[in-house]
Amino acid sequence: MAARPPTATVRLIDGFECRCDGDSIELPRGCQRLVAFIALWERPILSSFVSGNLWPDSDTERANANLRSTLWRLQADHRGFVVATGSHLTLGPGSPSTTAKP
């Protein structure tokens, strides 16, 4: 019998909150921004779109570096939470797949 994936939710109204199987997950502010942004989309989104929107005042090279750094921090503690392919980002299995929850 296969183990069920963890149930995760993200709340974006009245502040950021992420829970996995009922337990609160503490994420650094930059990781919260990334997870919240990705959670608002129902499909994989271009990495360049994410970096351009999360760091609009930075040039492309700096915005992409900021995204890589944020992904590295997120993967260090919560591997698989965000899946990064060569060009797209999406929430991983068991990650919050809903949009905003009140």
Long-range contacts (C-beta under 8 A, 24 or more apart in sequence): 5-93, 5-94, 6-94, 7-94, 8-94, 8-95, 8-96, 8-97, 9-96, 9-98, 9-101, 10-35, 10-36, 10-39, 10-96, 10-98, 10-100, 10-101, 11-100, 11-101, 11-102, 12-36, 12-39, 12-40, 12-99, 12-100, 12-101, 13-100, 13-101, 13-102, 14-102, 18-96, 20-94, 25-78, 27-74, 27-77, 27-78, 28-73, 30-66, 30-69, 30-70, 30-73, 31-70, 31-73, 31-74, 31-78, 33-70, 34-67, 34-70, 34-71, 34-74, 34-82, 35-74, 35-81, 35-82, 35-91, 35-95, 35-96, 38-82, 38-89, 38-90, 38-91, 39-91, 39-96, 39-97, 39-98, 39-99, 39-100, 40-99, 40-100, 41-90, 42-99, 43-90, 44-85, 44-88, 44-89, 44-90, 45-88, 45-89, 45-90, 46-87, 46-88, 46-89, 47-84, 47-87, 47-88, 47-89, 48-87, 50-89
